[in-house]
């Protein structure tokens, strides 16, 4: 199983970024994005089921949108982040849950920095 995340970077407050994660090597049920800021615990940002049902943290509702594209061998999960705030600064991790074992696979993390 491989999860390859991309799209992080530096953006000014109010700006936008799009994170993408390519997951391959198995069949996945829910997929999502977590984030961890320095000194904080890792927290759920958004999650999407295989059927497209989405869940968002209250802090990102209305600003972030998670989407999923189930291709033949690779599943893409993206996180469109708008109206970014300095408190969104964190390392963002994509995750994918194995459809049978419920084991959660993690990507390598991508840094998002929101600063002027």
C-alpha positions as CSV (number, residue, x, y, z in Angstrom):
1,X,0.0,0.0,0.0
2,X,1.2,3.5,-0.9
3,X,-0.2,6.8,0.0
4,X,1.5,9.8,-1.7
5,X,0.5,13.2,-0.5
6,X,1.3,16.5,-2.3
7,X,0.3,20.1,-2.5
8,X,1.4,21.7,0.7
9,X,3.2,25.0,0.9
10,X,3.2,28.6,2.1
11,X,0.1,30.7,1.6
12,X,-1.1,34.0,2.9
13,X,-4.2,34.3,5.2
14,X,-7.3,34.2,3.1
15,X,-5.6,32.2,0.4
16,X,-6.2,28.7,-1.0
17,X,-4.4,25.4,-1.4
18,X,-5.3,22.1,-2.7
19,X,-3.9,18.9,-1.2
20,X,-3.9,15.6,-3.1
21,X,-3.2,12.1,-2.0
22,X,-2.9,9.0,-4.3
23,X,-3.6,5.7,-2.6
24,X,-2.8,2.4,-4.3
25,X,-2.2,-1.2,-3.5
26,X,-5.4,-2.2,-1.9
27,X,-9.1,-1.4,-1.6
28,X,-10.1,1.3,0.8
29,X,-13.3,2.3,2.5
30,X,-13.1,5.7,4.2
31,X,-10.3,8.1,3.4
32,X,-9.4,11.4,5.0
33,X,-7.1,14.1,6.1
34,X,-5.7,14.7,9.5
35,X,-3.4,17.5,10.7
36,X,-1.0,18.1,13.5
37,X,0.2,21.5,14.6
38,X,3.3,21.9,16.8
39,X,2.5,20.9,20.3
40,X,-0.9,19.6,19.4
41,X,-2.4,16.2,18.9
42,X,-3.3,15.0,15.5
43,X,-6.8,15.8,14.7
44,X,-9.4,14.9,12.0
45,X,-9.9,17.6,9.3
46,X,-12.2,15.8,6.9
47,X,-13.2,12.3,5.9
48,X,-15.1,10.8,3.0
49,X,-16.6,7.3,2.7
50,X,-16.5,5.1,-0.3
51,X,-20.0,6.2,-1.0
52,X,-19.1,9.9,-0.8
53,X,-20.5,10.8,2.6
54,X,-18.3,13.5,4.1
55,X,-17.4,14.6,7.6
56,X,-15.6,17.8,8.6
57,X,-14.1,19.3,11.7
58,X,-16.2,22.2,12.9
59,X,-13.2,24.5,12.5
60,X,-13.0,23.9,8.7
61,X,-16.7,23.6,7.8
62,X,-17.6,25.9,4.9
63,X,-13.9,26.5,4.0
64,X,-12.6,23.0,3.2
65,X,-13.9,20.5,0.7
66,X,-12.9,16.9,0.5
67,X,-13.4,14.9,-2.7
68,X,-12.6,11.4,-3.9
69,X,-11.9,9.9,-7.3
70,X,-12.0,6.1,-7.4
71,X,-9.9,5.1,-10.4
72,X,-9.1,1.5,-11.4
73,X,-5.8,1.1,-9.4
74,X,-5.4,4.4,-7.6
75,X,-7.8,6.3,-5.5
76,X,-7.3,10.1,-5.3
77,X,-8.5,12.0,-2.3
78,X,-8.2,15.8,-2.4
79,X,-8.7,18.6,0.1
80,X,-9.6,22.0,-1.3
81,X,-8.7,24.5,1.4
82,X,-10.1,28.1,1.0
83,X,-10.1,31.1,3.3
84,X,-7.0,29.8,5.1
85,X,-6.2,31.0,8.5
86,X,-2.9,31.0,10.4
87,X,-4.4,28.4,12.8
88,X,-4.7,26.0,9.8
89,X,-0.9,25.8,9.8
90,X,0.1,22.2,10.4
91,X,1.4,19.0,8.8
92,X,-1.4,17.4,6.9
93,X,-1.6,13.6,6.6
94,X,-3.8,11.6,4.3
95,X,-5.2,8.3,5.6
96,X,-7.0,5.4,4.0
97,X,-8.8,2.6,5.8
98,X,-8.6,-1.0,4.5
99,X,-12.0,-2.1,3.4
100,X,-11.8,-5.5,5.2
101,X,-9.3,-5.2,8.1
102,X,-10.1,-1.5,9.0
103,X,-6.4,-0.9,9.3
104,X,-5.6,2.8,8.7
105,X,-2.7,3.5,6.4
106,X,-1.0,6.9,6.6
107,X,0.8,9.1,4.0
108,X,4.0,10.9,4.8
109,X,2.6,14.3,5.6
110,X,2.7,17.6,3.8
111,X,3.3,21.0,5.5
112,X,0.8,23.8,5.1
113,X,1.9,27.2,6.5
114,X,-0.5,30.1,6.5
115,X,1.4,33.3,7.2
116,X,1.8,36.8,5.9
